Amino acid sequence: MKKQELIHLHGLLAEVGNYYEECEADEISLDEYEELGVRPTSIHKSKTDHKAAVFALAGGITSAMEEPEEQEAVPAQAD
């Protein structure tokens, strides 16, 4: 994948994350992504930096999407 394509993917994932946060009214935990300091607009950063950011961002988004399903799957205990 070319750097420009990776930057485009990075931007799309950022939009997906923003949309998910809007729909769920909850923030996605993106600590690993934030630590990298690479944004879709950081065109001066290397291809490797954007690749790491894409993986971190995708991981944060998928983790946030998995959490509600896991909570629903746990049956409530009757007292």
Contact map, one row per residue, 1 for C-alpha under 8 A:
1110110000000000000000000000000000000000000000000000000000000000000000000000000
1111110000000000000000000000000000000000000000100000000000000000000000000000000
1111111000000000000000000000000000000000000001100100000000000000000000000000000
0111111100000000000000000000000000000000000000000000000000000000000000000000000
1111111110000000000000000000000000000000000000000000000000000000000000000000000
1111111111000000000000000000000000000000000000100110010000000000000000000000000
0011111111100000000000000000000000000001101000000100000000000000000000000000000
0001111111110000000000000000000000000001000000000000000000000000000000000000000
0000111111111000000000000000000000000000000000000000010000000000000000000000000
0000011111111100000000000000000000000011000000000100110000000000000000000000000
0000001111111110000000000000000000000011100000000000000000000000000000000000000
0000000111111111000000000000000000000000000000000000000000000000000000000000000
0000000011111111100000000000000000000000000000000000010011000000000000000000000
0000000001111111110000000000000000000001000000000000000010000000000000000000000
0000000000111111111000000000000000000000000000000000000000000000000000000000000
0000000000011111111100000000000000000000000000000000000000000000000000000000000
0000000000001111111110000001000000000000000000000000000000001000000000000000000
0000000000000111111111000000000000000000000000000000000000000000000000000000000
0000000000000011111111100000000000000000000000000000000000000000000000000000000
0000000000000001111111110000000000000000000000000000000000000000000000000000000
0000000000000000111111111111000000000000000000000000000000000000000000000000000
0000000000000000011111111100000000000000000000000000000000000000000000000000000
0000000000000000001111111000000000000000000000000000000000000000000000000000000
0000000000000000000111111100000000000000000000000000000000000000000000000000000
0000000000000000000011111110000000000000000000000000000000000000000000000000000
0000000000000000000011011111000000000000000000000000000000000000000000000000000
0000000000000000000010001111100000000000000000000000000000000000000000000000000
0000000000000000100010000111110000000000000000000000000000011001000000000000000
0000000000000000000000000011111000000000000000000000000000010001000000000000000
0000000000000000000000000001111111000000000000000000000110010000000000000000000
0000000000000000000000000000111111100000000000000000000000000000000000000000000
0000000000000000000000000000011111110000000000000000000100000000000000000000000
0000000000000000000000000000011111111100000000000000100110010000000000000000000
0000000000000000000000000000011111111100000000000000000000000000000000000000000
0000000000000000000000000000001111111000000000000000000000000000000000000000000
0000000000000000000000000000000111111100000000001000100000000000000000000000000
0000000000000000000000000000000011111110000000000000000000000000000000000000000
0000000000000000000000000000000011011111010010001100100000000000000000000000000
0000000001100000000000000000000000001111110000000100100000000000000000000000000
0000001101100100000000000000000000000111111000000100000000000000000000000000000
0000001000100000000000000000000000000011111000000000000000000000000000000000000
0000000000000000000000000000000000000111111110000000000000000000000000000000000
0000001000000000000000000000000000000001111111000000000000000000000000000000000
0000000000000000000000000000000000000000011111000000000000000000000000000000000
0000000000000000000000000000000000000100011111101100000000000000000000000000000
0010000000000000000000000000000000000000001111111100000000000000000000000000000
0110010000000000000000000000000000000000000011111110000000000000000000000000000
0000000000000000000000000000000000000000000001111111000000000000000000000000000
0000000000000000000000000000000000010100000011111111100000000000000000000000000
0010011001000000000000000000000000000111000011111111110000000000000000000000000
0000010000000000000000000000000000000000000000111111111000000000000000000000000
0000000000000000000000000000000000000000000000011111111100000000000000000000000
0000000001000000000000000000000010010110000000001111111110000000000000000000000
0000010011001000000000000000000000000000000000000111111111000000000000000000000
0000000000000000000000000000000000000000000000000011111111100000000000000000000
0000000000000000000000000000010110000000000000000001111111110000000000000000000
0000000000001100000000000000010010000000000000000000111111111000000000000000000
0000000000001000000000000000000000000000000000000000011111111100000000000000000
0000000000000000000000000000000000000000000000000000001111111110000000000000000
0000000000000000000000000001110010000000000000000000000111111111000000000000000
0000000000000000100000000001000000000000000000000000000011111111100000000000000
0000000000000000000000000000000000000000000000000000000001111111110000000000000
0000000000000000000000000000000000000000000000000000000000111111111000000000000
0000000000000000000000000001100000000000000000000000000000011111111100000000000
0000000000000000000000000000000000000000000000000000000000001111111110000000000
0000000000000000000000000000000000000000000000000000000000000111111111000000000
0000000000000000000000000000000000000000000000000000000000000011111111100000000
0000000000000000000000000000000000000000000000000000000000000001111111110000000
0000000000000000000000000000000000000000000000000000000000000000111111111000000
0000000000000000000000000000000000000000000000000000000000000000011111111100000
0000000000000000000000000000000000000000000000000000000000000000001111111100000
0000000000000000000000000000000000000000000000000000000000000000000111111110000
0000000000000000000000000000000000000000000000000000000000000000000011111110000
0000000000000000000000000000000000000000000000000000000000000000000001111111000
0000000000000000000000000000000000000000000000000000000000000000000000011111100
0000000000000000000000000000000000000000000000000000000000000000000000000111110
0000000000000000000000000000000000000000000000000000000000000000000000000011111
0000000000000000000000000000000000000000000000000000000000000000000000000001111
0000000000000000000000000000000000000000000000000000000000000000000000000000111
